[in-house]
Amino acid sequence: MITNAENGRIYRVTGESAHVVNENLNAAVELAQQDAIGEGKHGVLVTRHGHASFTVAVSGDVPYGITRECEHW
């Protein structure tokens, strides 16, 4: 499941299976990349919060055109 938490700036991704999480994560990254391109000044940060819990966010901490991953759990 993908939920939008902050008007296109943060997406929460969860799922029951690795396949579903992976599909939803890819879709959320694409959405965030589109949002970041529209702004033209930030990149995308993918954060893993648990086994099947992620956030995908447009982030000022990531340079424009870059997607970074981190773990926070």
N, C-alpha and C positions, 0 to 999 in steps of 0.2 A: 504494500500500500504506500502511496505517495501522498503526503499532506503538505500543503503550502502554509508556512508559518509566518511569513513576513512579506507579503505582496511580491512574490517572485524572488526574494533575496535568500530565503532559507526553505529548503525542502526536507521533510523528515521521511525516511524510507525504512519500512519494516516488512517482514514477510514470514511465512510459515516454512518455506523451503529455500534452499540455496539458489535454485533456479529462479524462483519468483523474486527474491531479493536482488539477484544479479540483474534481471530484466528491469526492475523498478529503479535500481541504482543507475543503470545506464540511461534510462529515460530522464531521471532527475538531473544527472550531469548535463545532458543535452539542453534541458530547460534552463539550468543555471548558466551555461555557456552562452546561450542566446541572450539572457538578461545581462550578462557581463559585457557582451559585444555591444549591446544597446547603450550601455553606459560609457564604454570605451576607456575605462580607467582601472578596473579591478579584474582579478582572476577568480578561480573557483577553488574552494577548499572542501574536500570530502573527509569527514571525520567519522571514524568507527567508534560507536559507544558501547557496543556489545556484540554478541555473536550474530545477531540479525537486526541490528539497529544502527542507522547511519543518519547523519545530516549532510546535506550538500548545500553550500552557501556561497553567494557572491561575497568575496572578502577583499578588503583593502590591504590585508596582510599578504596577499598573493599578487604578484605582478600581472599586469594585463596580458592575456593570451596564454597563461599558465594554469594548469590544474594540479593541485597538490593533494596528497593524502596524508592523514595522520590518525593515530589511535588515541582514544581518551576513555579508558575503562579500566 
